[in-house]
Amino acid sequence: MRVLQINTTANTGSTGRITEEIGQKVIENGYESFIAARKVGPDGSRSNIIKIGSDWDRILHGLKTRVFDKHGLGSKRATEQLVERISKIDPDAIGLHNLHGYYLNIEVLFKYLSDTQKPVIWTLFDCWAFTGHCSYFDSVGCERWVNGCYSCPLKNKYPASYFIDNSKQNYRIKKELFNSIKNLTIVVHSRWLGKLVERSFLNQYPVKTMPSGVNLEVFKSSTEYLPAEIKKVEKRIVLGVASIWSERKGLADFKKLAPMLNNHYQIVLVGLTKKQIQDLPDEIIGIPRTENVQQLASLYSSAEVFLNPTWSDNFPTTNIEALACGTPVITYNTGGSPEAVDEDTGFVVEQGDLKGVVQSLEQISKKGRESFTEPCRNRAVKHYNKEDRFRDYVELYSKMLGKS
């Protein structure tokens, strides 16, 4: 079996690590793995890599999005070249992941998929596949995506368009293209997203809820690779981690929370840009994004709690990385984020309820962080072991090809 996956990244960021781990499991089962991506992590990949597009191509795609609201409709030549490579490889099955990100032309790609009718597994990480513009709509309570987008209230949000609203046309194009595949299975990581897909124009396809997994050999309780500046911190650490600290990830909430905490706590945020670090209040320590997963695991392990005040999300990998390191999680009741924790491993509070966050944090400290360590680790081992979760993908590919 020859499997080709397409994602924005390979072996970097949450979706890139998931794509890489699936590829590794494909290889371990004696099959060939290919990953097509616009960016590859510094550690490379065990799969055969196909680079998509160039920096200039992504700039042009970005401009087309900003002016004409045609995200996913740029990068025509880059996608034609990708299709030529895929045709030569002739994979038995194709895995789609994150298709937005200024690097793919969905018309070119889905014409190829429709013409060849190869088995396709599409893992959705957000809602972009069934809206006319946005990747999340819950922040404004929009329901237009159910029957047809228009006058998008999130036009200026990712993928931002500052002039034209093309959401009605985008919705029509996506609906036609994405329903042209006969042998397609949609995978979601949360029950929350699965329910939305069943209400969308993708509801003709089978939907499987398969939570993502993490490497339990890397994400475990250890402070061996802790950064020097964090080793000096004597207070209890409230940790926040994001690949990109956009508005929806709750950076503003951390800033509001800082003066509400007593002197026993120290907020540490990982994944910030230099500008974001400069803009932090004195009470918060900022760390740039790291590709060192051992260092990331040490940061999780050093924390009293992992706080995820996300306002729009599917099933954050950061939650389960923290659990694997034995760290309890406090999260907003957002999307599928609460599905990662139970009463023994963390707390769920309503969006923006910072007093609730403080109360939950105090309960964890009162009970003792160490009392959460074993239940958190056990939950990660039972439900989010990458060996189990990514084996699910190989089994699904085999089943679609009639090999099991």
C-alpha positions in Angstrom: 0.0 0.0 0.0 1.2 3.5 -0.9 -0.2 6.4 1.1 0.2 10.1 0.3 -0.9 12.7 2.7 -1.3 16.5 2.1 -0.9 19.1 4.9 0.4 22.6 5.3 3.4 21.2 7.3 5.2 18.0 8.0 6.7 17.2 11.4 6.2 20.7 12.8 3.2 22.2 14.6 0.3 20.1 15.8 -1.1 19.1 12.4 2.3 18.6 11.0 3.3 16.2 13.9 0.0 14.3 13.4 0.7 13.9 9.7 4.3 12.8 10.4 3.2 10.2 13.0 0.6 8.7 10.7 3.3 8.4 8.0 5.6 6.7 10.5 2.9 4.2 11.4 2.3 3.6 7.6 6.0 2.8 7.2 6.1 0.6 10.3 3.4 -1.5 8.8 5.5 -2.1 5.7 3.9 0.4 3.4 5.2 3.5 1.5 4.5 6.9 2.9 4.6 10.3 1.1 3.8 13.7 2.5 3.1 16.8 0.4 3.6 20.0 2.4 4.6 23.6 2.1 6.9 23.5 5.1 8.9 20.7 6.8 10.2 20.8 10.3 13.9 21.1 11.1 14.1 17.4 12.0 12.9 16.4 8.5 10.6 13.4 8.0 10.7 9.7 7.7 8.3 9.9 4.8 9.1 10.9 1.2 8.5 14.6 1.1 7.0 16.6 -1.8 7.5 20.3 -1.3 4.5 22.4 -2.4 5.0 25.9 -3.9 7.4 28.7 -3.0 7.4 31.7 -0.7 6.5 33.9 -3.6 3.6 31.7 -4.5 2.3 31.9 -0.9 2.6 35.7 -1.0 0.5 35.9 -4.2 -2.1 33.5 -2.7 -2.2 35.7 0.4 -2.8 38.8 -1.7 -5.6 37.1 -3.6 -7.2 36.2 -0.3 -6.8 39.7 1.2 -8.3 41.5 -1.8 -10.7 39.1 -3.4 -11.6 36.6 -0.6 -10.5 33.7 -2.7 -8.6 31.6 -0.2 -7.9 28.1 -1.6 -8.3 29.4 -5.1 -4.7 30.7 -5.6 -1.6 28.6 -6.0 -2.9 27.1 -9.3 0.5 26.3 -10.9 1.9 25.0 -7.6 -1.0 22.6 -7.3 -0.8 21.5 -10.9 2.8 20.6 -10.3 1.8 18.8 -7.1 -0.9 16.8 -9.1 1.8 15.9 -11.7 4.0 14.5 -8.9 1.0 12.6 -7.3 0.1 11.1 -10.7 3.6 9.7 -11.1 3.6 8.3 -7.5 0.2 6.8 -8.1 -0.8 6.3 -4.4 -3.3 3.7 -3.4 -4.9 6.1 -0.9 -4.7 9.8 -0.1 -5.0 11.5 3.2 -6.0 15.2 3.3 -5.4 17.3 6.4 -5.3 21.1 6.6 -5.9 22.4 3.1 -6.0 26.1 3.9 -2.9 28.1 4.5 -2.1 29.9 1.3 -0.6 26.9 -0.6 -3.2 24.9 -2.4 -5.8 25.3 -5.2 -8.8 23.3 -4.3 -10.3 23.4 -7.8 -7.1 21.7 -9.3 -6.7 19.3 -6.4 -10.3 18.1 -6.3 -10.6 17.7 -10.0 -7.7 15.3 -9.8 -9.3 13.5 -6.8 -12.7 13.3 -8.6 -11.1 12.0 -11.9 -9.1 9.3 -10.2 -11.6 8.4 -7.4 -8.9 7.1 -5.2 -9.9 6.4 -1.5 -9.6 9.6 0.5 -9.4 10.2 4.2 -9.9 13.8 5.1 -9.0 14.8 8.7 -10.7 18.1 9.6 -9.0 20.3 12.2 -11.6 23.1 12.0 -14.7 24.3 10.1 -13.1 25.8 7.0 -14.1 22.9 4.7 -17.8 23.6 5.0 -18.0 27.4 5.3 -17.7 30.2 2.7 -14.8 31.9 4.5 -14.0 31.3 8.2 -12.3 28.4 10.0 -14.5 29.0 13.2 -17.8 30.7 13.5 -18.8 30.1 17.1 -17.4 33.4 18.3 -20.2 35.2 16.5 -22.8 32.5 16.7 -23.2 32.4 12.9 -25.4 29.7 11.3 -25.2 30.8 7.7 -22.9 27.9 6.9 -25.8 25.4 7.3 -27.6 26.6 4.1 -25.3 29.0 2.4 -22.9 31.7 3.4 -23.2 35.4 2.6 -22.3 38.8 4.1 -19.7 37.1 6.3 -19.4 38.6 9.7 -15.8 37.3 10.0 -14.6 38.5 6.6 -11.7 40.4 8.3 -10.7 37.4 10.3 -8.5 34.5 9.1 -8.2 34.0 6.2 -8.8 37.7 6.2 -10.2 39.6 3.2 -10.1 43.4 3.7 -12.1 44.4 0.6 -14.4 41.9 -1.1 -16.8 39.4 0.5 -16.8 36.3 -1.7 -18.2 33.9 0.9 -21.4 33.1 -1.1 -19.4 32.0 -4.1 -16.8 30.2 -2.0 -19.5 28.2 -0.3 -21.0 27.2 -3.7 -17.5 26.2 -5.0 -16.6 24.2 -2.0 -20.0 22.4 -1.8 -19.6 21.3 -5.5 -16.0 20.3 -5.3 -16.0 18.6 -1.9 -19.0 16.5 -2.8 -17.4 15.2 -6.0 -15.5 12.4 -4.3 -17.2 9.0 -4.1 -14.9 7.2 -1.7 -14.3 9.7 1.0 -14.3 9.3 4.8 -14.1 12.3 7.1 -12.2 12.0 10.3 -12.7 14.4 13.2 -10.9 14.5 16.6 -13.8 15.7 18.6 -17.5 14.8 18.9 -18.2 18.6 18.7 -16.8 18.9 15.2 -18.4 15.6 14.1 -21.9 17.0 15.0 -21.2 20.2 12.9 -20.1 18.1 9.9 -23.3 16.1 10.1 -25.2 19.4 9.7 -23.1 20.6 6.9 -23.1 20.0 3.1 -20.6 17.2 3.8 -23.2 15.1 5.6 -23.4 12.5 2.8 -20.0 11.1 3.9 -19.3 8.8 6.8 -17.7 10.6 9.8 -15.4 8.9 12.2 -14.4 10.4 15.5 -10.8 9.4 16.2 -9.0 11.5 18.8 -5.4 12.5 18.0 -2.5 11.0 19.9 0.9 12.1 21.3 4.3 10.4 21.6 4.2 9.1 25.2 8.0 8.5 25.1 8.6 12.2 24.5 5.6 13.7 26.4 6.2 12.4 29.9 7.0 13.8 33.3 10.5 15.2 33.0 12.2 18.5 33.6 15.5 17.5 32.1 15.3 20.0 29.2 13.8 23.0 31.1 15.0 26.4 29.8 17.4 28.1 32.2 15.1 31.1 32.8 12.3 28.8 33.9 14.6 26.8 36.2 14.9 30.0 38.3 11.2 30.4 38.8 10.3 29.5 42.3 6.6 30.1 42.0 3.9 27.7 40.8 3.8 27.9 37.0 0.5 28.5 35.1 1.5 27.5 31.6 0.0 28.5 28.2 1.2 27.0 24.9 0.2 27.8 21.3 1.9 27.5 17.9 0.5 30.9 17.0 -1.0 33.2 19.7 -3.9 34.6 17.7 -6.8 36.4 19.3 -8.8 33.2 19.6 -6.2 31.5 21.7 -6.8 33.7 24.7 -3.6 35.8 25.0 -5.7 38.8 26.2 -7.2 36.6 28.9 -3.8 35.7 30.2 -3.0 39.4 30.5 -6.2 40.0 32.4 -5.6 37.0 34.6 -2.0 38.1 35.6 -3.0 40.8 38.2 -5.7 38.5 39.6 -3.2 35.8 40.8 -1.4 36.0 44.1 2.4 35.9 44.4 2.4 32.1 44.6 1.8 31.9 40.8 3.8 32.7 37.7 2.3 32.7 34.2 4.6 31.4 31.5 3.5 31.5 27.8 5.2 29.5 25.1 5.0 30.2 21.3 5.1 34.0 21.3 6.6 36.3 18.7 9.2 38.8 19.7 6.7 41.6 19.5 4.2 39.8 21.7 6.9 39.1 24.3 7.7 42.8 24.3 4.1 43.7 24.9 3.6 41.4 27.9 3.0 42.8 31.3 5.8 42.3 33.8 3.9 39.5 35.6 4.1 37.2 32.5 7.2 35.4 31.2 7.2 34.9 27.4 9.1 32.2 25.5 9.4 32.0 21.7 8.0 29.1 19.8 10.2 26.0 20.2 10.6 23.0 17.8 12.3 21.1 20.7 9.5 18.7 21.8 11.7 17.5 24.8 11.9 21.1 26.0 8.1 21.5 25.5 7.5 18.3 27.6 9.8 19.7 30.3 7.8 22.9 30.3 4.5 21.0 30.7 6.0 18.9 33.5 7.2 21.9 35.4 3.8 23.6 35.5 1.2 23.5 38.3 -1.5 23.6 35.6 -1.8 24.0 31.9 -4.3 26.7 31.1 -6.1 26.8 27.7 -8.4 29.8 27.6 -9.2 29.2 23.9 -12.3 30.9 22.4 -12.4 28.8 19.2 -11.0 25.4 18.9 -11.5 21.8 17.8 -9.5 19.4 19.9 -6.2 21.1 21.0 -3.2 18.8 21.0 -1.7 20.9 23.7 -4.3 19.6 26.2 -3.3 16.0 25.7 0.4 16.8 25.6 0.0 18.3 29.1 -2.0 15.3 30.3 0.8 13.0 29.1 3.2 15.0 31.2 1.0 14.5 34.3 -0.2 18.1 34.3 -3.9 19.0 35.0 -5.7 21.1 32.5 -8.0 24.1 32.9 -9.9 24.9 29.7 -12.7 27.1 28.5 -15.9 25.3 27.5 -15.0 25.8 23.8 -15.6 23.4 20.9 -14.1 20.0 21.6 -11.5 21.3 24.1 -13.4 20.0 27.2 -13.5 16.5 25.8 -9.8 15.9 26.7 -10.4 16.2 30.5 -12.5 14.6 33.1 -13.2 15.3 36.8 -9.9 13.7 37.8 -7.7 15.5 35.3 -8.8 19.1 35.2 -11.6 21.7 35.1 -13.8 23.3 32.5 -15.0 26.9 33.0 -17.1 29.1 30.8 -15.5 31.4 28.3 -14.1 34.5 29.9 -14.8 33.3 33.4 -11.4 34.3 34.9 -12.7 34.1 38.4 -13.6 30.5 37.7 -10.1 30.0 36.4 -8.6 31.3 39.6 -11.0 29.1 41.7 -10.1 26.0 39.7 -6.4 26.8 40.0 -6.8 27.2 43.8 -8.6 23.8 44.0 -5.7 22.2 42.2 -3.1 23.7 44.5 -5.2 22.8 47.6 -5.5 19.2 46.5 -1.9 19.1 45.4 -0.6 19.0 41.9 1.0 15.6 42.6 -2.5 14.1 43.2 -3.3 14.8 39.5 -0.1 13.4 38.0 -1.1 9.7 37.8 -4.7 10.2 36.7 -3.5 12.6 33.9 -0.9 10.3 32.7 -3.2 7.3 32.8 -5.8 9.2 30.8 -3.2 10.0 28.1 -2.0 6.4 28.0 -5.5 5.0 27.7 -7.0 7.4 25.2 -4.2 9.4 23.4 -1.3 7.0 22.8 0.0 7.7 19.3 0.6 4.0 18.7 -3.1 3.3 19.1 -4.5 6.5 17.5 -2.4 6.5 14.4 -2.8 2.7 13.9 -6.5 3.6 13.5 -5.6 5.5 10.4 -3.6 2.6 8.9 -6.5 0.3 9.6 -9.0 2.7 8.0 -6.8 3.0 4.9 -6.6 -0.8 4.7 -10.4 -1.2 5.1 -11.1 1.4 2.4 -8.8 -0.6 0.1 -10.4 -3.9 1.0 -7.2 -5.2 2.6 -8.8 -6.0 6.0 
